[in-house]
Amino acid sequence: MWKEFKDFIMTGNVIDLAVAVLLAGAVGLVVNGFVSDIMMPIVGYFTGGVDFSDMFYALDGKTYESLAVANEAGAAVIAYGNWINSIINLMIVGFVLFMIVKAYAKVRAKKEEAPAAPAGPTEIDLLKEIRDALKK
């Protein structure tokens, strides 16, 4: 049983999957940083200084200065601004992955394009050669 498990773990597919999961986590961190530190301030600037991460609705009907204050008070809140950030994050991640897959497909297509084999004699040429050889 141990040998079977070792063989399973050491197959290329499992190792490839592990590498893909680790890279996806790293890409996720980079994209989250890009969204929160670069994109959201730009979006906030064009929407009149709106900070989506601080948009919420308190279910108790009270008014709070910020989401952090509402959370400290223990109020039940719907933090729809965080949801908007998540959707923007998803759109950016989807676009980045689309661009990566598109570039990969383009590189792969170039590798698969084998140079055309040199054109050899046609069937007619071969038949003519055979005919000429038989005549001699």
C-alpha positions in Angstrom: 0.0 0.0 0.0 2.8 2.4 0.9 4.5 1.7 -2.5 1.3 2.4 -4.4 0.9 5.7 -2.5 4.5 6.6 -3.3 4.0 5.8 -7.0 0.8 7.9 -7.0 2.4 10.9 -5.4 5.5 10.7 -7.6 3.5 10.7 -10.9 3.9 13.8 -13.0 0.2 14.7 -12.8 0.2 15.1 -9.0 3.4 17.1 -9.0 2.1 19.3 -11.8 -1.2 19.8 -9.9 0.7 20.8 -6.7 2.8 23.3 -8.6 -0.3 24.7 -10.2 -2.0 25.2 -6.9 1.0 26.9 -5.4 1.3 29.2 -8.4 -2.4 30.0 -8.3 -2.1 31.0 -4.7 0.8 33.3 -5.5 -0.9 34.8 -8.5 -4.0 35.3 -6.3 -1.9 37.3 -3.8 -0.4 39.4 -6.6 -3.8 40.1 -8.2 -5.4 40.9 -4.8 -2.6 43.4 -4.1 -3.0 44.9 -7.6 -6.7 45.3 -7.1 -6.6 46.7 -3.6 -3.5 48.9 -4.0 -3.7 50.1 -7.7 -7.1 49.5 -9.3 -9.5 50.4 -6.5 -7.9 53.8 -5.8 -8.3 54.5 -9.5 -11.9 53.3 -9.5 -12.5 55.4 -6.4 -11.0 58.4 -8.0 -13.3 58.1 -11.1 -16.3 57.5 -8.8 -15.8 60.6 -6.8 -13.6 59.2 -4.0 -15.9 56.3 -3.2 -14.1 53.5 -1.2 -16.0 50.3 -2.0 -14.5 48.4 0.9 -16.2 50.8 3.3 -19.7 50.5 1.8 -22.1 48.6 4.0 -25.6 48.6 5.3 -26.3 48.2 9.1 -29.2 45.9 9.7 -29.9 47.4 13.1 -30.8 50.8 11.5 -28.1 52.8 13.2 -25.5 54.9 11.4 -21.8 54.1 11.8 -18.8 56.0 10.6 -17.2 53.0 9.0 -17.4 49.3 8.6 -14.7 48.8 11.2 -16.7 50.8 13.8 -19.9 48.9 13.0 -18.0 45.6 13.4 -16.5 46.8 16.7 -20.0 47.6 17.9 -21.1 44.1 17.0 -23.7 45.3 14.5 -24.9 43.0 11.8 -24.0 44.5 8.6 -24.2 43.7 4.9 -20.8 44.6 3.5 -21.8 45.0 -0.1 -18.7 47.0 -0.8 -16.5 44.0 -0.1 -18.6 42.1 -2.6 -18.1 44.7 -5.2 -14.3 44.5 -4.6 -14.6 40.7 -5.0 -16.4 41.0 -8.3 -13.8 43.5 -9.6 -11.1 41.1 -8.4 -12.7 38.2 -10.2 -13.0 40.2 -13.4 -9.3 41.2 -13.3 -8.2 37.6 -12.4 -10.3 36.3 -15.3 -8.8 38.8 -17.7 -5.2 38.0 -16.6 -5.8 34.2 -16.9 -7.4 34.8 -20.3 -4.3 36.7 -21.4 -2.0 34.0 -20.0 -3.9 31.2 -21.7 -4.0 33.1 -25.0 -0.3 33.7 -24.9 0.4 30.1 -24.1 -1.8 28.9 -27.0 0.0 31.2 -29.3 3.5 30.0 -28.2 2.3 26.4 -28.4 0.9 26.9 -31.9 4.2 28.2 -33.1 6.0 25.2 -31.7 3.6 22.8 -33.3 4.1 24.4 -36.7 6.6 22.1 -38.2 8.5 23.2 -41.3 6.9 21.8 -44.4 8.6 18.8 -45.8 10.4 19.5 -49.0 8.2 18.7 -52.0 9.2 15.4 -53.5 8.4 14.1 -56.9 4.8 13.7 -57.7 3.2 10.4 -58.5 3.2 11.4 -62.2 6.9 12.1 -62.1 7.6 8.7 -60.4 5.4 6.9 -63.0 7.3 8.6 -65.8 10.6 7.5 -64.3 9.4 3.9 -64.0 8.2 4.0 -67.6 11.5 5.4 -68.8 13.4 2.8 -66.8 11.2 0.0 -68.3 11.8 1.3 -71.8 15.6 0.9 -71.4 
